[in-house]
């Protein structure tokens, strides 16, 4: 399963890396690529283990807004 999440609140490359690492730490996430310029994340995950809500929660816990 592959989804694109909107992420707001990222201001620099450190934020980008923080959001990306938060997503990669979620069990079931196969790959995560966050774009600072576009304010979005493309996440590939195993739908048996992870869910969009879990991904959004991880981004918010890292200090950003996810939609
Ligand atoms: Cu930053």
PDB file of the backbone (N, CA, C, O) and the ligand in Angstrom, with CONECT records:
HET     CU  A 101       1
ATOM      1  N   UNK A   1       0.857  -1.194   0.000  1.00  0.00           N
ATOM      2  CA  UNK A   1       0.000   0.000   0.000  1.00  0.00           C
ATOM      3  C   UNK A   1       0.886   1.235   0.000  1.00  0.00           C
ATOM      4  O   UNK A   1       1.882   1.301   0.720  1.00  0.00           O
ATOM      5  N   UNK A   2       0.507   2.217  -0.823  1.00  0.00           N
ATOM      6  CA  UNK A   2       1.313   3.430  -0.892  1.00  0.00           C
ATOM      7  C   UNK A   2       0.397   4.630  -0.738  1.00  0.00           C
ATOM      8  O   UNK A   2      -0.615   4.736  -1.431  1.00  0.00           O
ATOM      9  N   UNK A   3       0.747   5.535   0.171  1.00  0.00           N
ATOM     10  CA  UNK A   3      -0.076   6.731   0.313  1.00  0.00           C
ATOM     11  C   UNK A   3       0.792   7.978   0.392  1.00  0.00           C
ATOM     12  O   UNK A   3       1.986   7.916   0.686  1.00  0.00           O
ATOM     13  N   UNK A   4       0.156   9.108   0.122  1.00  0.00           N
ATOM     14  CA  UNK A   4       0.818  10.401   0.252  1.00  0.00           C
ATOM     15  C   UNK A   4       0.137  11.163   1.376  1.00  0.00           C
ATOM     16  O   UNK A   4      -1.079  11.356   1.366  1.00  0.00           O
ATOM     17  N   UNK A   5       0.927  11.589   2.334  1.00  0.00           N
ATOM     18  CA  UNK A   5       0.406  12.375   3.456  1.00  0.00           C
ATOM     19  C   UNK A   5       0.857  13.812   3.301  1.00  0.00           C
ATOM     20  O   UNK A   5       1.993  14.075   2.905  1.00  0.00           O
ATOM     21  N   UNK A   6      -0.029  14.738   3.610  1.00  0.00           N
ATOM     22  CA  UNK A   6       0.352  16.146   3.655  1.00  0.00           C
ATOM     23  C   UNK A   6       0.945  16.405   5.040  1.00  0.00           C
ATOM     24  O   UNK A   6       0.373  16.009   6.055  1.00  0.00           O
ATOM     25  N   UNK A   7       2.084  17.067   5.066  1.00  0.00           N
ATOM     26  CA  UNK A   7       2.692  17.397   6.361  1.00  0.00           C
ATOM     27  C   UNK A   7       2.934  18.892   6.426  1.00  0.00           C
ATOM     28  O   UNK A   7       3.558  19.460   5.530  1.00  0.00           O
ATOM     29  N   UNK A   8       2.450  19.530   7.469  1.00  0.00           N
ATOM     30  CA  UNK A   8       2.720  20.956   7.637  1.00  0.00           C
ATOM     31  C   UNK A   8       3.511  21.166   8.923  1.00  0.00           C
ATOM     32  O   UNK A   8       3.409  20.386   9.870  1.00  0.00           O
ATOM     33  N   UNK A   9       4.296  22.229   8.934  1.00  0.00           N
ATOM     34  CA  UNK A   9       5.082  22.560  10.118  1.00  0.00           C
ATOM     35  C   UNK A   9       6.564  22.283   9.954  1.00  0.00           C
ATOM     36  O   UNK A   9       7.350  22.544  10.865  1.00  0.00           O
ATOM     37  N   UNK A  10       6.953  21.758   8.801  1.00  0.00           N
ATOM     38  CA  UNK A  10       8.374  21.504   8.569  1.00  0.00           C
ATOM     39  C   UNK A  10       9.019  22.784   8.018  1.00  0.00           C
ATOM     40  O   UNK A  10       8.518  23.381   7.065  1.00  0.00           O
ATOM     41  N   UNK A  11      10.120  23.189   8.624  1.00  0.00           N
ATOM     42  CA  UNK A  11      10.753  24.433   8.189  1.00  0.00           C
ATOM     43  C   UNK A  11      12.173  24.238   7.661  1.00  0.00           C
ATOM     44  O   UNK A  11      12.712  25.128   7.004  1.00  0.00           O
ATOM     45  N   UNK A  12      12.776  23.105   7.934  1.00  0.00           N
ATOM     46  CA  UNK A  12      14.151  22.908   7.480  1.00  0.00           C
ATOM     47  C   UNK A  12      14.409  21.430   7.226  1.00  0.00           C
ATOM     48  O   UNK A  12      13.532  20.587   7.415  1.00  0.00           O
ATOM     49  N   UNK A  13      15.618  21.135   6.797  1.00  0.00           N
ATOM     50  CA  UNK A  13      15.959  19.763   6.478  1.00  0.00           C
ATOM     51  C   UNK A  13      15.966  18.864   7.721  1.00  0.00           C
ATOM     52  O   UNK A  13      15.747  17.656   7.627  1.00  0.00           O
ATOM     53  N   UNK A  14      16.221  19.476   8.888  1.00  0.00           N
ATOM     54  CA  UNK A  14      16.172  18.704  10.133  1.00  0.00           C
ATOM     55  C   UNK A  14      14.756  18.223  10.404  1.00  0.00           C
ATOM     56  O   UNK A  14      14.547  17.084  10.822  1.00  0.00           O
ATOM     57  N   UNK A  15      13.783  19.100  10.162  1.00  0.00           N
ATOM     58  CA  UNK A  15      12.374  18.728  10.316  1.00  0.00           C
ATOM     59  C   UNK A  15      12.039  17.589   9.365  1.00  0.00           C
ATOM     60  O   UNK A  15      11.406  16.604   9.745  1.00  0.00           O
ATOM     61  N   UNK A  16      12.471  17.742   8.142  1.00  0.00           N
ATOM     62  CA  UNK A  16      12.202  16.730   7.124  1.00  0.00           C
ATOM     63  C   UNK A  16      12.724  15.364   7.579  1.00  0.00           C
ATOM     64  O   UNK A  16      12.029  14.352   7.491  1.00  0.00           O
ATOM     65  N   UNK A  17      13.970  15.366   8.069  1.00  0.00           N
ATOM     66  CA  UNK A  17      14.579  14.111   8.521  1.00  0.00           C
ATOM     67  C   UNK A  17      13.841  13.557   9.738  1.00  0.00           C
ATOM     68  O   UNK A  17      13.667  12.345   9.869  1.00  0.00           O
ATOM     69  N   UNK A  18      13.410  14.455  10.626  1.00  0.00           N
ATOM     70  CA  UNK A  18      12.685  14.013  11.818  1.00  0.00           C
ATOM     71  C   UNK A  18      11.375  13.346  11.452  1.00  0.00           C
ATOM     72  O   UNK A  18      11.016  12.310  12.012  1.00  0.00           O
ATOM     73  N   UNK A  19      10.660  13.946  10.505  1.00  0.00           N
ATOM     74  CA  UNK A  19       9.377  13.378  10.079  1.00  0.00           C
ATOM     75  C   UNK A  19       9.596  12.044   9.371  1.00  0.00           C
ATOM     76  O   UNK A  19       8.852  11.083   9.564  1.00  0.00           O
ATOM     77  N   UNK A  20      10.632  12.019   8.553  1.00  0.00           N
ATOM     78  CA  UNK A  20      10.918  10.794   7.804  1.00  0.00           C
ATOM     79  C   UNK A  20      11.305   9.652   8.737  1.00  0.00           C
ATOM     80  O   UNK A  20      10.841   8.524   8.576  1.00  0.00           O
ATOM     81  N   UNK A  21      12.155   9.951   9.708  1.00  0.00           N
ATOM     82  CA  UNK A  21      12.564   8.915  10.654  1.00  0.00           C
ATOM     83  C   UNK A  21      11.386   8.432  11.494  1.00  0.00           C
ATOM     84  O   UNK A  21      11.271   7.241  11.784  1.00  0.00           O
ATOM     85  N   UNK A  22      10.520   9.348  11.878  1.00  0.00           N
ATOM     86  CA  UNK A  22       9.338   8.964  12.663  1.00  0.00           C
ATOM     87  C   UNK A  22       8.489   7.976  11.873  1.00  0.00           C
ATOM     88  O   UNK A  22       7.980   7.001  12.424  1.00  0.00           O
ATOM     89  N   UNK A  23       8.342   8.237  10.578  1.00  0.00           N
ATOM     90  CA  UNK A  23       7.552   7.331   9.741  1.00  0.00           C
ATOM     91  C   UNK A  23       8.240   5.987   9.576  1.00  0.00           C
ATOM     92  O   UNK A  23       7.597   4.938   9.621  1.00  0.00           O
ATOM     93  N   UNK A  24       9.560   6.027   9.385  1.00  0.00           N
ATOM     94  CA  UNK A  24      10.299   4.778   9.173  1.00  0.00           C
ATOM     95  C   UNK A  24      10.286   3.885  10.408  1.00  0.00           C
ATOM     96  O   UNK A  24      10.443   2.668  10.302  1.00  0.00           O
ATOM     97  N   UNK A  25      10.097   4.495  11.585  1.00  0.00           N
ATOM     98  CA  UNK A  25      10.076   3.708  12.824  1.00  0.00           C
ATOM     99  C   UNK A  25       8.740   3.015  13.061  1.00  0.00           C
ATOM    100  O   UNK A  25       8.644   2.143  13.925  1.00  0.00           O
ATOM    101  N   UNK A  26       7.719   3.385  12.316  1.00  0.00           N
ATOM    102  CA  UNK A  26       6.414   2.755  12.515  1.00  0.00           C
ATOM    103  C   UNK A  26       6.471   1.323  11.989  1.00  0.00           C
ATOM    104  O   UNK A  26       6.859   1.098  10.843  1.00  0.00           O
ATOM    105  N   UNK A  27       6.086   0.351  12.824  1.00  0.00           N
ATOM    106  CA  UNK A  27       6.100  -1.039  12.363  1.00  0.00           C
ATOM    107  C   UNK A  27       5.233  -1.215  11.122  1.00  0.00           C
ATOM    108  O   UNK A  27       4.100  -0.736  11.067  1.00  0.00           O
ATOM    109  N   UNK A  28       5.775  -1.903  10.139  1.00  0.00           N
ATOM    110  CA  UNK A  28       5.024  -2.135   8.908  1.00  0.00           C
ATOM    111  C   UNK A  28       5.365  -1.178   7.784  1.00  0.00           C
ATOM    112  O   UNK A  28       4.972  -1.394   6.637  1.00  0.00           O
ATOM    113  N   UNK A  29       6.108  -0.102   8.115  1.00  0.00           N
ATOM    114  CA  UNK A  29       6.494   0.846   7.071  1.00  0.00           C
ATOM    115  C   UNK A  29       7.684   0.297   6.305  1.00  0.00           C
ATOM    116  O   UNK A  29       8.712  -0.044   6.890  1.00  0.00           O
ATOM    117  N   UNK A  30       7.532   0.214   4.983  1.00  0.00           N
ATOM    118  CA  UNK A  30       8.581  -0.343   4.135  1.00  0.00           C
ATOM    119  C   UNK A  30       9.511   0.755   3.634  1.00  0.00           C
ATOM    120  O   UNK A  30      10.721   0.558   3.533  1.00  0.00           O
ATOM    121  N   UNK A  31       8.935   1.914   3.320  1.00  0.00           N
ATOM    122  CA  UNK A  31       9.761   3.038   2.905  1.00  0.00           C
ATOM    123  C   UNK A  31       8.999   4.331   3.140  1.00  0.00           C
ATOM    124  O   UNK A  31       7.771   4.371   3.073  1.00  0.00           O
ATOM    125  N   UNK A  32       9.756   5.388   3.418  1.00  0.00           N
ATOM    126  CA  UNK A  32       9.147   6.702   3.619  1.00  0.00           C
ATOM    127  C   UNK A  32      10.059   7.746   3.007  1.00  0.00           C
ATOM    128  O   UNK A  32      11.259   7.771   3.279  1.00  0.00           O
ATOM    129  N   UNK A  33       9.484   8.614   2.173  1.00  0.00           N
ATOM    130  CA  UNK A  33      10.255   9.695   1.569  1.00  0.00           C
ATOM    131  C   UNK A  33       9.496  10.998   1.794  1.00  0.00           C
ATOM    132  O   UNK A  33       8.383  11.169   1.297  1.00  0.00           O
ATOM    133  N   UNK A  34      10.101  11.910   2.542  1.00  0.00           N
ATOM    134  CA  UNK A  34       9.457  13.181   2.859  1.00  0.00           C
ATOM    135  C   UNK A  34      10.084  14.286   2.021  1.00  0.00           C
ATOM    136  O   UNK A  34      11.306  14.396   1.928  1.00  0.00           O
ATOM    137  N   UNK A  35       9.222  15.108   1.408  1.00  0.00           N
ATOM    138  CA  UNK A  35       9.698  16.260   0.653  1.00  0.00           C
ATOM    139  C   UNK A  35       9.376  17.530   1.423  1.00  0.00           C
ATOM    140  O   UNK A  35       8.216  17.819   1.715  1.00  0.00           O
ATOM    141  N   UNK A  36      10.406  18.276   1.744  1.00  0.00           N
ATOM    142  CA  UNK A  36      10.233  19.544   2.457  1.00  0.00           C
ATOM    143  C   UNK A  36       9.545  20.562   1.552  1.00  0.00           C
ATOM    144  O   UNK A  36       8.649  21.285   1.988  1.00  0.00           O
ATOM    145  N   UNK A  37       9.965  20.614   0.296  1.00  0.00           N
ATOM    146  CA  UNK A  37       9.424  21.588  -0.658  1.00  0.00           C
ATOM    147  C   UNK A  37       7.927  21.381  -0.875  1.00  0.00           C
ATOM    148  O   UNK A  37       7.155  22.339  -0.885  1.00  0.00           O
ATOM    149  N   UNK A  38       7.531  20.137  -1.046  1.00  0.00           N
ATOM    150  CA  UNK A  38       6.122  19.858  -1.336  1.00  0.00           C
ATOM    151  C   UNK A  38       5.296  19.700  -0.069  1.00  0.00           C
ATOM    152  O   UNK A  38       4.066  19.715  -0.122  1.00  0.00           O
ATOM    153  N   UNK A  39       5.970  19.546   1.082  1.00  0.00           N
ATOM    154  CA  UNK A  39       5.234  19.352   2.322  1.00  0.00           C
ATOM    155  C   UNK A  39       4.443  18.068   2.311  1.00  0.00           C
ATOM    156  O   UNK A  39       3.292  18.021   2.745  1.00  0.00           O
ATOM    157  N   UNK A  40       5.083  17.015   1.804  1.00  0.00           N
ATOM    158  CA  UNK A  40       4.373  15.750   1.799  1.00  0.00           C
ATOM    159  C   UNK A  40       5.300  14.557   1.965  1.00  0.00           C
ATOM    160  O   UNK A  40       6.512  14.638   1.768  1.00  0.00           O
ATOM    161  N   UNK A  41       4.678  13.454   2.336  1.00  0.00           N
ATOM    162  CA  UNK A  41       5.419  12.219   2.530  1.00  0.00           C
ATOM    163  C   UNK A  41       4.791  11.136   1.682  1.00  0.00           C
ATOM    164  O   UNK A  41       3.570  10.986   1.650  1.00  0.00           O
ATOM    165  N   UNK A  42       5.625  10.388   1.001  1.00  0.00           N
ATOM    166  CA  UNK A  42       5.150   9.219   0.272  1.00  0.00           C
ATOM    167  C   UNK A  42       5.593   8.008   1.079  1.00  0.00           C
ATOM    168  O   UNK A  42       6.786   7.766   1.263  1.00  0.00           O
ATOM    169  N   UNK A  43       4.618   7.260   1.552  1.00  0.00           N
ATOM    170  CA  UNK A  43       4.904   6.149   2.446  1.00  0.00           C
ATOM    171  C   UNK A  43       4.370   4.855   1.864  1.00  0.00           C
ATOM    172  O   UNK A  43       3.226   4.766   1.418  1.00  0.00           O
ATOM    173  N   UNK A  44       5.234   3.862   1.883  1.00  0.00           N
ATOM    174  CA  UNK A  44       4.840   2.534   1.452  1.00  0.00           C
ATOM    175  C   UNK A  44       4.778   1.675   2.701  1.00  0.00           C
ATOM    176  O   UNK A  44       5.732   1.634   3.479  1.00  0.00           O
ATOM    177  N   UNK A  45       3.665   0.993   2.897  1.00  0.00           N
ATOM    178  CA  UNK A  45       3.527   0.218   4.128  1.00  0.00           C
ATOM    179  C   UNK A  45       2.734  -1.054   3.900  1.00  0.00           C
ATOM    180  O   UNK A  45       2.005  -1.199   2.918  1.00  0.00           O
ATOM    181  N   UNK A  46       2.902  -1.965   4.837  1.00  0.00           N
ATOM    182  CA  UNK A  46       2.166  -3.217   4.822  1.00  0.00           C
ATOM    183  C   UNK A  46       0.848  -2.965   5.552  1.00  0.00           C
ATOM    184  O   UNK A  46       0.838  -2.689   6.751  1.00  0.00           O
ATOM    185  N   UNK A  47      -0.264  -3.063   4.818  1.00  0.00           N
ATOM    186  CA  UNK A  47      -1.548  -2.695   5.413  1.00  0.00           C
ATOM    187  C   UNK A  47      -2.013  -3.672   6.493  1.00  0.00           C
ATOM    188  O   UNK A  47      -2.981  -3.398   7.202  1.00  0.00           O
ATOM    189  N   UNK A  48      -1.335  -4.799   6.618  1.00  0.00           N
ATOM    190  CA  UNK A  48      -1.681  -5.727   7.697  1.00  0.00           C
ATOM    191  C   UNK A  48      -1.104  -5.246   9.027  1.00  0.00           C
ATOM    192  O   UNK A  48      -1.599  -5.607  10.095  1.00  0.00           O
ATOM    193  N   UNK A  49      -0.052  -4.428   8.953  1.00  0.00           N
ATOM    194  CA  UNK A  49       0.643  -4.002  10.163  1.00  0.00           C
ATOM    195  C   UNK A  49       0.422  -2.530  10.480  1.00  0.00           C
ATOM    196  O   UNK A  49       0.243  -2.159  11.641  1.00  0.00           O
ATOM    197  N   UNK A  50       0.436  -1.693   9.449  1.00  0.00           N
ATOM    198  CA  UNK A  50       0.311  -0.249   9.658  1.00  0.00           C
ATOM    199  C   UNK A  50      -0.967   0.268   9.005  1.00  0.00           C
ATOM    200  O   UNK A  50      -1.547  -0.382   8.135  1.00  0.00           O
ATOM    201  N   UNK A  51      -1.388   1.446   9.441  1.00  0.00           N
ATOM    202  CA  UNK A  51      -2.587   2.076   8.888  1.00  0.00           C
ATOM    203  C   UNK A  51      -2.335   3.572   8.771  1.00  0.00           C
ATOM    204  O   UNK A  51      -1.485   4.117   9.474  1.00  0.00           O
ATOM    205  N   UNK A  52      -3.078   4.242   7.877  1.00  0.00           N
ATOM    206  CA  UNK A  52      -2.870   5.684   7.713  1.00  0.00           C
ATOM    207  C   UNK A  52      -2.945   6.460   9.033  1.00  0.00           C
ATOM    208  O   UNK A  52      -2.199   7.417   9.240  1.00  0.00           O
ATOM    209  N   UNK A  53      -3.854   6.038   9.925  1.00  0.00           N
ATOM    210  CA  UNK A  53      -3.981   6.759  11.211  1.00  0.00           C
ATOM    211  C   UNK A  53      -2.694   6.632  12.032  1.00  0.00           C
ATOM    212  O   UNK A  53      -2.262   7.582  12.686  1.00  0.00           O
ATOM    213  N   UNK A  54      -2.097   5.446  11.984  1.00  0.00           N
ATOM    214  CA  UNK A  54      -0.855   5.217  12.716  1.00  0.00           C
ATOM    215  C   UNK A  54       0.266   6.088  12.158  1.00  0.00           C
ATOM    216  O   UNK A  54       1.089   6.616  12.906  1.00  0.00           O
ATOM    217  N   UNK A  55       0.285   6.230  10.839  1.00  0.00           N
ATOM    218  CA  UNK A  55       1.322   7.037  10.188  1.00  0.00           C
ATOM    219  C   UNK A  55       1.151   8.507  10.561  1.00  0.00           C
ATOM    220  O   UNK A  55       2.118   9.198  10.878  1.00  0.00           O
ATOM    221  N   UNK A  56      -0.103   8.973  10.516  1.00  0.00           N
ATOM    222  CA  UNK A  56      -0.369  10.371  10.867  1.00  0.00           C
ATOM    223  C   UNK A  56      -0.014  10.627  12.327  1.00  0.00           C
ATOM    224  O   UNK A  56       0.542  11.671  12.665  1.00  0.00           O
ATOM    225  N   UNK A  57      -0.342   9.662  13.191  1.00  0.00           N
ATOM    226  CA  UNK A  57      -0.059   9.827  14.614  1.00  0.00           C
ATOM    227  C   UNK A  57       1.444   9.941  14.849  1.00  0.00           C
ATOM    228  O   UNK A  57       1.882  10.722  15.693  1.00  0.00           O
ATOM    229  N   UNK A  58       2.231   9.170  14.110  1.00  0.00           N
ATOM    230  CA  UNK A  58       3.690   9.213  14.269  1.00  0.00           C
ATOM    231  C   UNK A  58       4.235  10.574  13.844  1.00  0.00           C
ATOM    232  O   UNK A  58       5.140  11.113  14.481  1.00  0.00           O
ATOM    233  N   UNK A  59       3.685  11.123  12.773  1.00  0.00           N
ATOM    234  CA  UNK A  59       4.126  12.441  12.288  1.00  0.00           C
ATOM    235  C   UNK A  59       3.766  13.518  13.316  1.00  0.00           C
ATOM    236  O   UNK A  59       4.556  14.424  13.584  1.00  0.00           O
ATOM    237  N   UNK A  60       2.571  13.407  13.883  1.00  0.00           N
ATOM    238  CA  UNK A  60       2.137  14.415  14.853  1.00  0.00           C
ATOM    239  C   UNK A  60       2.949  14.322  16.133  1.00  0.00           C
ATOM    240  O   UNK A  60       3.259  15.337  16.757  1.00  0.00           O
ATOM    241  N   UNK A  61       3.293  13.100  16.522  1.00  0.00           N
ATOM    242  CA  UNK A  61       4.106  12.904  17.714  1.00  0.00           C
ATOM    243  C   UNK A  61       5.488  13.505  17.537  1.00  0.00           C
ATOM    244  O   UNK A  61       6.122  13.929  18.503  1.00  0.00           O
ATOM    245  N   UNK A  62       5.953  13.540  16.284  1.00  0.00           N
ATOM    246  CA  UNK A  62       7.264  14.119  15.985  1.00  0.00           C
ATOM    247  C   UNK A  62       7.185  15.650  15.943  1.00  0.00           C
ATOM    248  O   UNK A  62       8.207  16.321  15.800  1.00  0.00           O
ATOM    249  N   UNK A  63       5.972  16.200  16.068  1.00  0.00           N
ATOM    250  CA  UNK A  63       5.827  17.644  16.173  1.00  0.00           C
ATOM    251  C   UNK A  63       5.273  18.365  14.958  1.00  0.00           C
ATOM    252  O   UNK A  63       5.369  19.589  14.862  1.00  0.00           O
ATOM    253  N   UNK A  64       4.692  17.610  14.025  1.00  0.00           N
ATOM    254  CA  UNK A  64       4.155  18.232  12.816  1.00  0.00           C
ATOM    255  C   UNK A  64       2.672  17.934  12.684  1.00  0.00           C
ATOM    256  O   UNK A  64       2.114  17.135  13.436  1.00  0.00           O
ATOM    257  N   UNK A  65       2.050  18.582  11.727  1.00  0.00           N
ATOM    258  CA  UNK A  65       0.640  18.342  11.444  1.00  0.00           C
ATOM    259  C   UNK A  65       0.568  17.461  10.209  1.00  0.00           C
ATOM    260  O   UNK A  65       1.220  17.732   9.201  1.00  0.00           O
ATOM    261  N   UNK A  66      -0.223  16.412  10.294  1.00  0.00           N
ATOM    262  CA  UNK A  66      -0.375  15.509   9.160  1.00  0.00           C
ATOM    263  C   UNK A  66      -1.810  15.456   8.694  1.00  0.00           C
ATOM    264  O   UNK A  66      -2.728  15.420   9.514  1.00  0.00           O
ATOM    265  N   UNK A  67      -2.019  15.451   7.399  1.00  0.00           N
ATOM    266  CA  UNK A  67      -3.372  15.363   6.867  1.00  0.00           C
ATOM    267  C   UNK A  67      -3.442  14.345   5.745  1.00  0.00           C
ATOM    268  O   UNK A  67      -4.510  14.133   5.170  1.00  0.00           O
TER     269      UNK A  67
HETATM  270 CU    CU A 101      13.537  22.205  11.152  1.00  0.00          CU
END
